[in-house]
Amino acid sequence: MDPRIEYAAFSTRRHFLQQSTAGVGAMALASLMAGDASGNDPLAAAKPHFPAKAKRVIYLHMTGSPPNLDMFDYKPELEQRDDQDCPDHFIEGKTFAFTSGKPKLLGSPRKWKQCGSNGTWMSDAIPNFHKTADDMCIVHSMYTDQFNHAPAELLVLTGSPRSGRPSLGSWTTYGLGSENENLPGFVVLISSGVQPNGGKNSFGSGFLPSVYQGVQCRSKGDPVLYSSDPAGMSRGMRRMSLDAIRDLNQIQAEQLGHPETMTRIAQYELAFRMQTAVPEVMDISQESQKTLDEYGAEVGGASLANNCLLARRLVESGVRFVQLFDWGWDFHGTGAATGIQKGLTDKCATMDKPIAALIKDLKQRGLFEDTLIVWGGEFGRTPFREGRTAKGKILGRDHYPDAFTMWLAGGGVKGGFDYGNSDELGFNVAEKPVHIHDLQATILHLLGFDHEQLTYRFQGRDFRLTDVHGHVVKDLLA
């Protein structure tokens, strides 16, 4: 047999990676370590494609989706037609989560007023936002492709309704790294005691190296689970253990060339540094009583208020992307807590005060101009009554993907600005539609990225957050 054929027949991928100094494994490792002169830190700060207006992001996801027609979208025509049959042409051929037949239109029971220098309409459910209207860029013409929670949330946060794609926070840290080597680049905080609808996929790294996934921290108890040293183990002994594990991993990396091995080394080292840095940054007892009161935060507590204060502390310390999930915004009206009367009042009271305080706090500390705040849910709510509760005293709305509201603030967007609108009843986008992919493209643009160029090769093709869609909404830019 020809020696060359014999060599090819018995050469495996492992042999190739072991023997090639400039092969696929080396290229993968070089790619993972790009931008770090030491070759050891995949989270080292990196430069975007062009000068960015935002250096960091605080994304406030209201899990379940708030009733936009009772908070930001004033529809006097809908109020006048309250309890009338829904016009056929609005519902023909459409499927709703819990409503069938011909539902009744539902005008908002809330009281409305114009706020800020631009006269932005807001309801009495969000009184603290009335004071921040001039800081908010409100998009009234959002729409999405999904009407069930998990796929809709995944679409908003990962660009796909199916599991397995990297989240927005992961793409951000993949592109920019972190500004603090002792803290994760992407931190997740969860309030109301429930995980997001998409589970950990909503803040996962998908096919990106796992060092870019969101690190979930807690505002009560150990900030990060399993990060403390076991009983009887000193910090010196932990350092020796990590050194031994690192040496074994480096041997494996040299033999196999798998980029996840280097990711594992980086994660162990980051976890060791986090043991000191994370408890300090998560300790809100260092804040003044005045600051705690403004947020409505409580030392030792666990709430959205605590998490908003922690978000400020985290971005102030160099964390690139902070994702807050707050469960309990699915206002079907199946009980008092999910009705758009007292239920919405009570829920908003836990939300608008700390977020308004967050905006004020960032401005006072000189962080607002280059910190992008994003607020919203995964879709909107129907302009008609939810089918299951149509005859009850508690008012509620079904899921609705065709028209809803999100807002942004700081980080290079226009303040005191209303963009787009839905029709007079809130069924369809009437002007300046913004798809979820358009919002994602705009967020990346504010961070200094061309969304078509921020890609990662996986299974033979280049993937991006916006897939093959999305346009930057330039009218939102300051």
Legacy VTK file of the C-alpha trace (Angstrom):
# vtk DataFile Version 3.0
C-alpha trace
ASCII
DATASET POLYDATA
POINTS 478 float
0.000 0.000 0.000
1.172 3.532 -0.786
2.550 4.980 2.512
0.552 8.152 1.975
-2.703 6.178 1.665
-1.789 4.090 4.708
-1.149 7.259 6.733
-4.463 8.762 5.677
-6.330 5.570 6.490
-5.059 5.437 10.050
-4.966 9.146 10.824
-7.818 10.319 13.003
-9.067 13.794 13.831
-7.292 13.461 17.172
-3.980 12.722 15.454
-4.470 15.726 13.213
-5.174 18.059 16.111
-2.232 16.683 18.096
0.264 17.038 15.269
-0.908 20.222 13.576
0.550 23.437 14.994
-1.685 25.607 12.799
-4.676 23.306 12.379
-8.326 23.582 13.248
-7.782 23.228 16.976
-5.134 25.924 17.045
-7.332 28.237 15.012
-10.287 27.644 17.347
-8.151 28.419 20.386
-6.707 31.487 18.709
-10.222 32.670 17.901
-11.368 32.106 21.476
-8.415 34.016 22.869
-8.576 36.833 20.310
-7.851 40.257 21.752
-5.992 39.000 24.831
-2.236 39.334 24.670
-1.699 36.761 27.416
-3.894 34.213 25.645
-5.605 33.337 28.912
-8.749 35.430 29.171
-11.597 35.078 26.651
-13.453 37.812 28.573
-10.736 40.426 28.119
-12.182 43.773 27.051
-12.371 44.065 23.248
-13.189 46.816 20.772
-16.442 46.890 18.759
-16.671 47.449 15.010
-17.077 51.213 15.409
-17.250 53.752 18.281
-20.125 52.793 20.574
-22.667 55.028 22.259
-23.353 52.378 24.922
-20.670 50.526 26.856
-22.988 48.291 28.833
-26.623 47.106 29.035
-29.212 46.622 31.767
-32.058 44.603 30.273
-35.262 44.512 32.334
-37.453 41.641 31.153
-40.977 41.584 32.580
-41.696 37.868 32.300
-45.255 37.223 31.142
-45.608 40.509 29.247
-47.193 43.639 30.756
-50.562 44.931 29.483
-49.300 47.767 27.284
-52.844 49.078 26.693
-53.137 49.789 30.421
-49.721 51.377 30.875
-48.303 53.122 27.795
-50.786 52.924 24.899
-53.715 55.279 25.451
-56.674 54.291 23.257
-59.723 56.540 23.897
-61.546 54.900 20.969
-61.159 51.525 22.652
-62.606 52.956 25.865
-65.624 54.289 23.982
-66.253 50.871 22.456
-65.740 48.944 25.683
-67.780 45.709 25.879
-68.737 45.810 22.193
-68.172 42.745 20.027
-64.718 42.624 18.531
-64.865 43.419 14.766
-64.503 40.247 12.708
-61.736 41.540 10.467
-59.408 41.923 13.460
-59.650 38.294 14.556
-60.435 36.285 11.409
-57.824 33.603 10.775
-55.970 34.294 13.997
-55.282 31.969 16.906
-55.153 33.156 20.509
-53.804 31.386 23.558
-57.033 31.269 25.619
-59.712 33.035 23.578
-62.038 31.760 20.861
-65.299 32.905 19.269
-66.137 36.601 19.226
-64.627 38.339 22.275
-65.660 41.670 23.765
-63.498 44.771 23.367
-61.899 45.937 26.596
-61.165 49.603 27.149
-58.613 50.369 29.812
-60.065 51.102 33.276
-56.963 53.147 34.103
-56.717 56.946 34.340
-54.320 58.633 31.930
-52.229 61.794 31.790
-49.601 63.333 29.552
-46.115 63.371 31.037
-42.806 65.053 30.296
-41.994 67.792 27.821
-43.185 65.626 24.917
-46.613 64.944 26.451
-46.163 61.170 26.560
-49.331 59.381 27.652
-48.967 57.155 30.712
-51.511 55.560 32.996
-51.906 55.827 36.753
-50.500 52.291 37.078
-46.953 53.653 36.646
-46.803 56.964 38.576
-43.035 56.903 39.071
-42.439 56.616 35.327
-44.307 59.913 34.931
-41.184 61.560 36.377
-38.798 59.814 33.963
-40.764 60.367 30.737
-38.108 62.747 29.398
-35.474 60.006 29.708
-37.443 57.285 27.912
-37.512 56.330 24.242
-40.851 54.502 23.954
-41.510 52.248 20.959
-45.268 51.724 20.524
-44.983 49.712 17.303
-43.260 46.502 18.367
-44.388 43.184 16.907
-43.240 39.584 17.088
-43.908 36.190 15.495
-44.831 34.216 18.627
-47.823 34.260 20.997
-46.767 31.658 23.575
-44.434 32.644 26.391
-41.364 30.420 26.044
-40.843 30.704 22.259
-41.669 34.430 22.336
-39.175 35.056 25.135
-36.498 33.045 23.346
-37.130 35.027 20.155
-36.713 38.329 22.010
-33.586 37.268 23.877
-31.861 34.825 21.486
-33.254 35.686 18.061
-34.900 32.264 17.650
-38.070 30.727 19.148
-36.216 27.432 19.616
-33.657 26.532 22.267
-29.966 26.435 21.488
-29.100 29.926 20.271
-26.856 32.347 22.204
-28.639 35.047 24.174
-28.241 38.782 23.652
-26.061 39.021 26.760
-23.815 36.236 25.469
-23.408 37.903 22.074
-22.544 41.151 23.853
-19.831 39.621 26.039
-18.548 37.557 23.098
-18.064 40.807 21.190
-16.946 43.141 23.987
-15.646 41.009 26.860
-15.781 42.400 30.399
-14.330 45.526 31.987
-13.550 43.760 35.272
-11.471 40.570 35.245
-12.809 39.606 38.685
-16.481 39.619 37.674
-18.464 37.837 34.962
-19.185 39.807 31.820
-22.845 38.763 31.911
-24.828 38.570 35.160
-28.444 37.444 35.606
-30.732 38.459 38.497
-34.160 36.879 38.994
-36.970 38.244 41.182
-40.429 36.988 42.161
-38.992 33.519 42.737
-39.580 32.061 39.274
-37.162 31.311 36.436
-37.818 32.884 33.021
-40.246 31.147 30.678
-37.423 30.038 28.408
-35.493 28.644 31.369
-31.725 29.007 31.348
-31.845 29.108 27.541
-33.028 32.711 27.890
-29.585 33.654 29.187
-27.507 30.762 27.850
-24.554 30.857 25.480
-25.946 28.336 22.993
-23.152 27.289 20.650
-20.824 30.072 21.813
-18.147 28.975 24.313
-19.833 28.556 27.681
-17.700 31.268 29.292
-20.130 33.733 27.672
-23.296 32.407 29.326
-25.078 34.433 31.976
-23.982 33.838 35.573
-27.033 33.804 37.801
-26.494 35.679 41.059
-28.794 35.876 44.067
-29.589 38.935 46.148
-30.127 36.748 49.226
-27.763 34.100 50.608
-24.576 33.148 48.752
-24.504 35.380 45.651
-23.416 32.464 43.447
-24.301 28.888 44.345
-21.388 26.527 45.050
-18.809 29.323 44.839
-17.864 29.164 48.527
-14.979 26.954 49.647
-16.070 23.642 51.208
-15.848 23.391 54.991
-12.265 22.782 56.080
-10.682 23.995 52.844
-8.558 27.118 53.051
-8.156 29.564 50.194
-4.558 28.420 49.771
-5.646 24.806 49.444
-8.303 25.845 46.893
-5.550 27.630 44.911
-3.406 24.479 44.904
-6.367 22.374 43.783
-7.153 24.762 40.932
-3.497 24.790 39.850
-3.528 20.992 39.617
-6.801 20.994 37.678
-5.445 23.712 35.379
-2.343 21.663 34.601
-4.475 18.634 33.702
-6.751 20.741 31.528
-3.777 22.287 29.735
-2.428 18.822 28.939
-5.834 17.912 27.506
-5.955 21.173 25.526
-2.562 20.431 23.972
-3.644 16.913 23.037
-7.184 17.565 21.798
-7.264 21.251 20.936
-10.861 21.624 22.100
-11.760 25.291 22.785
-14.117 24.315 25.619
-11.104 23.044 27.574
-9.623 26.534 27.609
-13.049 27.880 28.496
-13.083 25.530 31.483
-9.708 26.850 32.646
-10.931 30.442 32.296
-14.124 29.649 34.230
-12.257 28.021 37.133
-9.949 31.027 37.383
-12.842 33.494 37.176
-14.743 31.576 39.868
-11.723 31.793 42.167
-11.453 35.563 41.692
-15.220 35.949 42.072
-15.138 34.501 45.580
-13.789 37.836 46.809
-15.224 40.286 44.268
-18.837 39.092 44.004
-19.798 39.193 47.721
-18.465 42.744 47.906
-20.341 44.078 44.878
-23.533 42.243 45.917
-23.500 43.712 49.447
-26.090 46.506 49.347
-25.588 47.202 53.059
-22.784 49.492 51.875
-25.409 51.806 50.358
-26.867 54.746 52.254
-30.316 54.463 53.774
-31.423 57.237 51.419
-30.435 55.156 48.379
-32.113 52.034 49.776
-35.307 54.001 50.367
-35.300 55.484 46.859
-35.126 52.022 45.321
-37.369 50.412 47.910
-34.583 47.890 48.522
-34.089 45.989 51.768
-30.804 44.592 53.050
-31.094 40.805 53.151
-34.182 40.821 50.966
-34.850 39.451 47.502
-36.889 41.651 45.169
-36.846 43.529 41.888
-35.950 46.632 43.918
-32.874 44.888 45.338
-31.953 43.651 41.863
-32.226 47.125 40.314
-29.829 48.454 42.926
-27.537 45.491 42.333
-27.675 46.169 38.591
-26.306 49.667 39.203
-23.557 48.281 41.451
-22.652 45.642 38.867
-22.386 47.972 35.860
-20.506 50.472 38.031
-18.015 47.676 38.744
-17.500 46.837 35.073
-20.031 44.107 34.302
-20.940 44.407 30.637
-24.482 43.027 30.554
-26.957 42.694 33.439
-30.201 40.840 32.744
-33.102 41.180 35.194
-36.066 38.816 34.998
-39.195 39.680 36.971
-41.969 37.094 36.862
-45.681 37.855 37.332
-46.719 39.979 34.321
-49.150 37.534 32.690
-52.354 39.551 33.194
-55.109 37.138 32.161
-57.443 38.183 34.977
-57.812 34.632 36.288
-57.361 36.008 39.802
-57.132 39.356 41.554
-53.335 39.408 41.230
-53.537 39.145 37.420
-56.325 41.669 36.881
-55.640 45.007 35.199
-57.279 46.874 38.083
-55.834 46.364 41.590
-53.576 43.527 40.454
-51.747 45.745 37.982
-51.524 48.571 40.513
-49.895 46.274 43.050
-47.475 44.719 40.583
-46.396 48.041 39.095
-45.711 49.354 42.600
-42.900 46.784 42.876
-41.488 47.790 39.494
-41.742 51.442 38.473
-40.286 52.883 41.687
-36.978 50.945 41.601
-36.553 51.375 37.837
-37.180 55.123 38.092
-34.640 55.186 40.940
-32.174 53.252 38.768
-32.426 55.861 36.001
-31.934 58.695 38.504
-29.021 56.918 40.179
-27.213 56.219 36.897
-27.601 59.873 35.909
-26.205 61.096 39.240
-23.168 58.835 38.862
-22.427 59.764 35.250
-23.298 56.291 33.973
-26.594 56.980 32.214
-25.208 58.310 28.933
-23.272 55.134 28.143
-25.520 52.554 29.854
-28.388 51.288 27.700
-31.546 50.331 29.612
-34.090 48.110 27.843
-37.551 47.360 29.280
-40.298 45.078 28.001
-41.934 41.669 27.808
-42.073 39.009 25.112
-45.277 40.265 23.442
-48.332 42.450 24.128
-51.898 41.907 25.376
-55.171 41.799 23.457
-57.511 44.799 23.074
-60.321 42.426 24.067
-61.175 40.412 27.178
-59.484 37.087 27.736
-61.899 34.266 26.863
-61.772 32.307 30.110
-62.541 35.387 32.225
-64.919 37.167 29.846
-67.896 37.035 32.223
-66.058 37.668 35.490
-65.607 40.858 37.478
-61.815 40.757 37.163
-60.583 42.185 33.873
-57.780 40.497 31.973
-56.195 40.284 28.525
-54.854 37.425 26.398
-51.442 37.122 24.720
-50.993 39.302 21.649
-47.971 39.468 19.266
-49.125 41.995 16.640
-48.643 45.304 18.483
-47.028 46.147 21.816
-44.685 48.547 23.604
-41.099 48.441 24.773
-38.839 51.277 25.860
-35.170 52.145 26.008
-33.239 54.807 27.918
-29.692 56.147 28.106
-26.947 54.597 26.002
-27.374 56.741 22.899
-31.158 56.750 22.373
-33.439 59.769 22.231
-35.051 60.755 25.529
-38.635 61.979 25.785
-39.397 60.316 22.462
-42.421 58.307 21.287
-41.896 56.174 18.199
-44.513 54.436 16.076
-48.100 53.658 16.952
-50.794 51.043 16.720
-54.272 51.627 15.289
-57.080 53.275 17.262
-58.031 49.991 18.953
-54.507 48.625 19.449
-54.846 45.646 17.103
-52.182 46.329 14.479
-49.126 48.516 14.008
-50.333 51.603 12.147
-47.006 53.325 11.590
-43.266 52.645 11.822
-43.282 48.895 12.611
-40.363 47.526 14.640
-39.820 43.774 14.614
-37.937 42.048 17.426
-34.973 41.561 15.079
-34.954 45.306 14.352
-34.715 46.007 18.078
-31.837 43.525 18.410
-29.999 45.114 15.474
-30.454 48.541 17.069
-29.158 47.407 20.468
-26.044 45.917 18.843
-25.563 49.105 16.827
-25.605 51.164 20.031
-22.923 48.823 21.392
-20.780 49.517 18.318
-21.575 46.425 16.241
-22.820 45.839 12.739
-25.331 43.092 13.505
-24.585 41.447 10.155
-20.883 41.187 11.001
-21.053 39.988 14.627
-21.089 36.289 13.746
-19.931 32.888 14.968
-19.289 29.892 12.714
-21.170 26.796 13.837
-21.980 23.614 11.915
-20.646 25.036 8.683
-22.370 28.420 8.606
-22.061 31.838 10.177
-24.748 32.564 12.748
-25.759 35.936 14.143
-28.283 37.173 16.712
-30.648 38.551 14.061
-30.297 35.480 11.785
-30.966 36.848 8.268
-33.267 39.650 9.419
-33.218 43.004 11.171
-32.618 46.670 10.386
-31.230 49.360 12.672
-34.013 51.802 13.643
-31.958 54.944 13.178
-34.785 57.242 14.267
-34.287 56.008 17.847
-30.660 57.119 17.957
-29.759 60.360 19.712
LINES 1 479
478 0 1 2 3 4 5 6 7 8 9 10 11 12 13 14 15 16 17 18 19 20 21 22 23 24 25 26 27 28 29 30 31 32 33 34 35 36 37 38 39 40 41 42 43 44 45 46 47 48 49 50 51 52 53 54 55 56 57 58 59 60 61 62 63 64 65 66 67 68 69 70 71 72 73 74 75 76 77 78 79 80 81 82 83 84 85 86 87 88 89 90 91 92 93 94 95 96 97 98 99 100 101 102 103 104 105 106 107 108 109 110 111 112 113 114 115 116 117 118 119 120 121 122 123 124 125 126 127 128 129 130 131 132 133 134 135 136 137 138 139 140 141 142 143 144 145 146 147 148 149 150 151 152 153 154 155 156 157 158 159 160 161 162 163 164 165 166 167 168 169 170 171 172 173 174 175 176 177 178 179 180 181 182 183 184 185 186 187 188 189 190 191 192 193 194 195 196 197 198 199 200 201 202 203 204 205 206 207 208 209 210 211 212 213 214 215 216 217 218 219 220 221 222 223 224 225 226 227 228 229 230 231 232 233 234 235 236 237 238 239 240 241 242 243 244 245 246 247 248 249 250 251 252 253 254 255 256 257 258 259 260 261 262 263 264 265 266 267 268 269 270 271 272 273 274 275 276 277 278 279 280 281 282 283 284 285 286 287 288 289 290 291 292 293 294 295 296 297 298 299 300 301 302 303 304 305 306 307 308 309 310 311 312 313 314 315 316 317 318 319 320 321 322 323 324 325 326 327 328 329 330 331 332 333 334 335 336 337 338 339 340 341 342 343 344 345 346 347 348 349 350 351 352 353 354 355 356 357 358 359 360 361 362 363 364 365 366 367 368 369 370 371 372 373 374 375 376 377 378 379 380 381 382 383 384 385 386 387 388 389 390 391 392 393 394 395 396 397 398 399 400 401 402 403 404 405 406 407 408 409 410 411 412 413 414 415 416 417 418 419 420 421 422 423 424 425 426 427 428 429 430 431 432 433 434 435 436 437 438 439 440 441 442 443 444 445 446 447 448 449 450 451 452 453 454 455 456 457 458 459 460 461 462 463 464 465 466 467 468 469 470 471 472 473 474 475 476 477
